Amino acid sequence: MALVRDPYFWKRFSTAVHQDDEAKTASQLNLEQATEKQPDSWLERERQKRRRSLICGFIIFFCIVLLVTGGVIVWWLSKHNWLQSPEP
């Protein structure tokens, strides 16, 4: 028996199994239960985690860019003596 060489195989397999489980449970719910809000499934929680990590990553990236840009501006102003008060 050959081993699976695709590194993402098990992630896709797990996602497919969870999607199949969701489809089965959704088909078994009656109309009354379908109108009530169901707790988040594993797949939905994983999507929320991914979305949250992407947003946090972009926020951190833009903060670093702002800090570097501010540092470059301060460095440039100090190099050209713009930060010193004019002498009388």
C-alpha positions, 0 to 999 in steps of 0.5 A: 500500500502506497503512502499519500504523497500530497501534504494537503491530502489529510486536510482536504480529507478531513474537510470533506468528511466534516462537510459530509457530516454537516450535509447528513445532519442538515438533511435529518433536521426537521423544519422546526429545528432548522429555523433555530440557530444551530451552534457553529460547526467545526468547519465554520469555526475553522473558517472564522479562525482563518479569517481572524488570523488573516485580519490580524496579519494585515493589521500587524503588517500595516502597523509595521509599515507605518512604524518603518515609514515614520522612522524613515521620515524622522530620520530624513527630517533630522538629516536635513536639519528640519527638526531643529529650531531656527537660530536667531 
